[in-house]
Amino acid sequence: MGKYRVSLVIVGILLSGSYCDTTVDAIEDYLDARDDRVSAFCGCFGPLIGYTSEAGEYGSREVDACVEGEQYESPQRSCITAMYEADTEYPPDIAFDCLTSAESDYTSCLRSLSCDDLAGLEECIAEFNDTRDECPRMSSNDESTFERCTRV
């Protein structure tokens, strides 16, 4: 075998021994990074997605409601993690590592903004979307299952 094929075999063996733990860790890292991003977004921009008091104000109660309403709950997180305990059509840790990085960069971008910087928010969103679009994609079956999990 050539060097390249030997490397692939070794990587395959290493991944097969710790696949589930690595994958679950990657998914949990992604979910945690997503939660951080939601908190950063809600800290300033919750009114843009409808979180205000009846008087149109945005205080700590509304921030909490935004975070609670936008983060995945325990059943959703469990469903997402569980879907990768079965065979999937690709090794998802690479994709989730990429998505985690995109979420972390988005969070950093959001935290650098003042709450009235809508142009900056648009730039953060555009960068996030561009980065996320470069990440490996799930199969259509996995994407469908993932979407179902977010609605649990």
GIRALIN-V183845 format. One record per residue. N is the residue number from 0. RES is the residue in three letters. PHI is phi in radians with two decimals (none if undefined). Layout:
[[N:RES:PHI] [N:RES:PHI]]
This chain:
[[0:MET:none] [1:GLY:-1.32] [2:LYS:-0.96] [3:TYR:-1.09] [4:ARG:-1.14] [5:VAL:-1.10] [6:SER:-1.06] [7:LEU:-1.11] [8:VAL:-1.12] [9:ILE:-1.10] [10:VAL:-1.06] [11:GLY:-1.06] [12:ILE:-1.16] [13:LEU:-1.10] [14:LEU:-1.20] [15:SER:-1.19] [16:GLY:-1.31] [17:SER:-2.20] [18:TYR:-0.95] [19:CYS:-1.14] [20:ASP:-1.08] [21:THR:-1.09] [22:THR:-1.13] [23:VAL:-1.08] [24:ASP:-1.07] [25:ALA:-1.10] [26:ILE:-1.16] [27:GLU:-1.12] [28:ASP:-1.08] [29:TYR:-1.09] [30:LEU:-1.10] [31:ASP:-1.14] [32:ALA:-1.12] [33:ARG:-1.13] [34:ASP:-1.06] [35:ASP:-1.08] [36:ARG:-1.11] [37:VAL:-1.06] [38:SER:-1.07] [39:ALA:-1.12] [40:PHE:-1.12] [41:CYS:-1.15] [42:GLY:-1.00] [43:CYS:-2.24] [44:PHE:-1.86] [45:GLY:-0.95] [46:PRO:-1.03] [47:LEU:-1.16] [48:ILE:-2.03] [49:GLY:1.67] [50:TYR:-1.65] [51:THR:-2.56] [52:SER:-1.30] [53:GLU:-1.06] [54:ALA:-1.49] [55:GLY:1.44] [56:GLU:-1.60] [57:TYR:-2.34] [58:GLY:-2.05] [59:SER:-1.09] [60:ARG:-1.10] [61:GLU:-1.26] [62:VAL:-1.06] [63:ASP:-1.06] [64:ALA:-1.12] [65:CYS:-1.10] [66:VAL:-1.04] [67:GLU:-1.07] [68:GLY:-1.34] [69:GLU:-1.83] [70:GLN:-1.38] [71:TYR:-1.24] [72:GLU:-1.47] [73:SER:-0.93] [74:PRO:-1.10] [75:GLN:-1.18] [76:ARG:-1.07] [77:SER:-1.10] [78:CYS:-1.10] [79:ILE:-1.11] [80:THR:-1.12] [81:ALA:-1.14] [82:MET:-1.12] [83:TYR:-1.72] [84:GLU:-1.36] [85:ALA:-1.57] [86:ASP:-1.12] [87:THR:-2.09] [88:GLU:-1.47] [89:TYR:-2.77] [90:PRO:-1.35] [91:PRO:-1.33] [92:ASP:-1.07] [93:ILE:-1.11] [94:ALA:-1.13] [95:PHE:-1.21] [96:ASP:-1.09] [97:CYS:-1.13] [98:LEU:-1.12] [99:THR:-1.08] [100:SER:-1.09] [101:ALA:-1.09] [102:GLU:-1.11] [103:SER:-1.12] [104:ASP:-1.12] [105:TYR:-1.11] [106:THR:-1.07] [107:SER:-1.05] [108:CYS:-1.08] [109:LEU:-1.06] [110:ARG:-1.21] [111:SER:-1.46] [112:LEU:-1.65] [113:SER:-1.49] [114:CYS:-1.21] [115:ASP:-1.83] [116:ASP:-1.56] [117:LEU:-1.24] [118:ALA:-1.15] [119:GLY:-1.10] [120:LEU:-1.05] [121:GLU:-1.05] [122:GLU:-1.16] [123:CYS:-1.06] [124:ILE:-1.12] [125:ALA:-1.10] [126:GLU:-1.09] [127:PHE:-1.05] [128:ASN:-1.07] [129:ASP:-1.10] [130:THR:-1.13] [131:ARG:-1.07] [132:ASP:-1.16] [133:GLU:-1.47] [134:CYS:-1.26] [135:PRO:-0.98] [136:ARG:-1.62] [137:MET:-1.33] [138:SER:-1.16] [139:SER:-1.09] [140:ASN:-1.13] [141:ASP:-1.16] [142:GLU:-1.08] [143:SER:-1.10] [144:THR:-1.13] [145:PHE:-1.01] [146:GLU:-1.07] [147:ARG:-1.07] [148:CYS:-1.08] [149:THR:-1.24] [150:ARG:-1.79] [151:VAL:-1.08]]
